[in-house]
C-alpha cells in the first residue's frame, strides 16, 4: 500500500484522484478545471489506471472516455490526506 501512496503523491496524479473522488469525469473536463496540459492529464490517467486506482467507465469509446476512482484509489487518497 505504501508504494501506491508514494506513487500517487505526484502532483498531477494526486489532482486526478482528488477530482475524480467527487464524481466521474472526462480528461477534457479535468484539463478545464486544472489548466494542466492534456498530455499530463492523459499520462496520469493511464498510470493511475495501470495501478488500479481509477478505471475507465467507457472503455469502448474512442474519445470522451469517462474515468472514475476505484475503492483502492479512495483508500490511497484517504491515506494521502491523513499524511498532510
PyMOL commands that set and color helices and strands:
alter all, ss='L'
color gray80, all
select helices_A, chain A and resi 2-8+11-20+27-34+38-50+71-83
alter helices_A, ss='H'
color red, helices_A
select strands_A, chain A and resi 25-26+54-56+66-69
alter strands_A, ss='S'
color yellow, strands_A
deselect
rebuild
show_as cartoon
